[in-house]
Structure formats: structure tokens, C-alpha cells
Amino acid sequence: MRDSHAPSDTPPKIDTGVAHNARVWNHWLGGKDNYDVDRQVGDQVAGMFPVIREVARADRAFLGRAVRHLAGEHGVRQFLDIGTGLPTAGNTHETAQRIAPEARIVYVDNDPIVLAHARALLTGTPQGATAYVDADVHDPERIVERAAATLDFGRPVAVMMLGILNFVLDTGTARDIVRRIMAAVPSGSFLTLTHPTSDADVGGEGNVAAMAFWNEHAVPPITARPRAEIASFLDGLDLVEPGLVPCSQWRPDAGTPAAVPQFGAVAVKP
């Protein structure tokens, strides 16, 4: 199903001369939706910080586990996925609608290449709905307003913010964005997030130099944060067990995977 905010037929302008996060992330995940500049910068970052490809895979796997948990264990039927990234296997709507075909999903991004590929995100079940909103994370009111064409904000919504707040460089601004978005959803809604860290106890010290290189050669600029700052985004919410942990270790399917320098959490609005 497509809503009135689906991508237009006018191809967006894509800058192929500068590496961009969505395309580099796609490269780390083994995708094909990237350019030479993305592969060059991505490979350089991976050379400086070899665990980054594992982080990308762990973050993607966390998405699947979190959506399955929310749709299956908590009965969530509405998802607002902010910072969608490029379509790949196991997108939010695919995972949610496999459990609940009536689930409704709105994707949000403002990257031209994501917009160009967004139609792949708009093929869901006939019983449910999928939509795409072209908006910036810095404008939560626009996100909510446009998403309301598809989602009922009088019912619980799972807000997904995976790997997006790290592109909001000021921590106070990032906290305010989360606060404003969560203020728009009712009690019983969830916030799901992941965020890179430089904390040494989870192997994040290499993030510092790698991100400095990134910020000189790619867009948008990025920052890592210590665990305590990431935890502050969850203030006023009740954490779902096991809390804020390396995303690889959040309700793993089997065993105890190695920690990655990317924290993940799911929390509910009381």
C-alpha cells in the first residue's frame, strides 16, 4: 500500500562524489547499492576499525529481534522507523507483517538514495500498510504530522531509531528530539534505539580515529557517545530486559555473542 507521502516519480539528485552513510552501510552489509567512493571510504574505515562490519551485521540482526519481540510479545501493530537506510533483507515491515499482517509501518529518511529506493519499502501485506516520509530527524513535528496519515497516534507506536541519533552531534539536541517524538505517542508505546560508543570495555576505543576520518571524507558527520549519554535518551521510559547492552547481546537467538561497540535497547513509555 502506498500513501499520499510515497516517493514521487521525480528522481532525487544523488551526489556520487562523496561517500554517504546509507551507501557505506550498505557496502558493509554486502549490498550493491553503493558507489566507488562509498567502497573506498568504507574499506578505509574498516581497515582502521575492523569490527565495523560486525557492528553493521549486529545492528541489523538486533532490528529483527526487536521487531519480532515487539510484534510478537507485546502485540505492537504500528512502527515508526526513523533513519530507515537502504532497503535490504529483513526490513521492519517484512518482519512485523510476518507476525501480524495488519501491521502498519512508516519509514522516515531524508537521504536522496534512500528515497530513490523507497518503493522497495512500500510493498507490504494487503491487510497492513507501509509508507515513506521524506523528513529530517531534526524536525520531529513534521515526522509525526506526516506519519499520522498512516499511523493512529491514539494507539501504541514502536518508534525505531537505529543508528540515527549518532548523526545528531549535540547531545542536548538529540535528547530533545527523542523527548518530542515520544511525547507524541501514547502510554504503552516503545522506543527502540542503537548507538555507537567509544567505551573501551566493549571495544569502542577505535571508533574515535575512524569517526574522525569519516567526518573528513564522508557525510553526514557522526559521533560516538559513552553509555551514560546514550542511556539519557531513555530517561522517563521503562527499559525492557536486558536493558541497555551491546546490541549483539540484546536477547540473542542463541548463546552469548561477543560484545560490539554499539549499544541497543528497547524501552516502553509508562
Secondary structure as UniProt FT lines:
FT   TURN            4..5
FT   STRAND          19..20
FT   HELIX           21..28
FT   TURN            29..30
FT   HELIX           36..48
FT   TURN            50..51
FT   HELIX           52..73
FT   STRAND          78..82
FT   TURN            89..90
FT   HELIX           92..99
FT   TURN            101..102
FT   STRAND          104..109
FT   HELIX           112..117
FT   HELIX           118..121
FT   STRAND          129..134
FT   TURN            137..138
FT   HELIX           140..147
FT   TURN            148..150
FT   TURN            153..154
FT   STRAND          158..162
FT   HELIX           165..167
FT   HELIX           171..183
FT   TURN            187..188
FT   STRAND          190..196
FT   HELIX           200..202
FT   TURN            205..206
FT   HELIX           207..217
FT   STRAND          218..219
FT   HELIX           227..232
FT   TURN            233..236
FT   STRAND          238..239
FT   TURN            241..242
FT   STRAND          245..246
FT   HELIX           247..249
FT   STRAND          262..268
//
